[in-house]
């Protein structure tokens, strides 16, 4: 291992450690926010998924090393995002519809 490899590993370790700390903080924030009622199940789920998306982005960029990869690889990884948004949006809409039906049935 050359001196430059050691230096690169050391700088990456600092970034990875900061990313880990950010993930822990965001997890604590998620737990705290989960106890707050924002008036709608859909809103609560949307907020939780927004925080989870930030955590997922951090994991993809730093722990999956996408930050240091070529643009082509990052582009292929980004292709999954529209499908994820479609799937999550459909799920949030479905949950909101079902909870709305339960409220009106009472």
N, C-alpha and C positions, 0 to 999 in steps of 0.2 A: 504494500500500500504506500503510495507516494504521499508527500506532504500535502499536495493539493487535494487528494482524496480524503485525507484526515480532516482537512479544513472544511471541505464540502459536507462531510458527514456531521461535523460539529455544528455547522450552521443549520443543517436540516434538523438536527436534534432539538435545537432551540425552537424552530418553527413547529415541529411535531409536539413538543411539550406544551407550547402555547395553545396549539389546536386542541390538545387533550383537555387542558384547563377550560377552554371555551366550551367544549362539549359537556363537561361536568356542570358548568354554570348554566348552560342552556337546558340541561336536564332538570336541574333544580328549579329553574324558571317554569319549565313545563309542568312540573308537579304542583308548584304554587298556583299557576294559572288554572290548572284543572279543577281546583277547589272553588273557583269563582264562577258564578252563574252569569253569563252574558245575555240571558234572556231567550236564547234559542240553542237547540242542540246543534244546528248547522253552523252557527257562529262559533260555538265552543270547539267543534271539530275542525273548522277552518283555521282557527287560531293555533290549535295544537299541530295541525298539519303544516302550517307556515313555519313554526319553530322546528318541526321535524325536517322540513325541506332545507332549512339553513344548516342543521346538523348534518344532513346527508350531503350537502354541497361541501362542507368542510371535510368530511370523510373522503369524498371523491377527489377533492383537490389535493389533500395532503397525504392521507394514508394510502390512497390508490395511486398517488404520484401523478395525477393528471396535470398538475400545475407545471411539471417539468417535462411533459410529453410533447410530441409533435402535434401540430394543429389537426392533422387528419384523424389521429386517435381520439383527440378531444371532440372532434366533430361527430365521430361515430358514437361516442358516449352521450353526446348531447341529443342525438336522434331519439333517444328513449323518452326525453322530457315531454314532448307533446302527447305521447301515449299515456304517460303517467298523469298528466293534467286531465286528460279526458277520463281516465279511470277514476281518479279521485273526485273530480267534479260530478261524475255520475253517481258515485257513492254518496257524496254529501247531499245531492238533490234527492236521492232515494230515501236517505235517512230523514231528511226534512219532511218529505211527503208522508212517510209512514208515521212519524211522530205527530204530524198534523192530523192525520186520520184518527189516531188514538185520542187526541185532545177533543176532536169534534164528536167522537163516539160516546164520550162521557155524558 
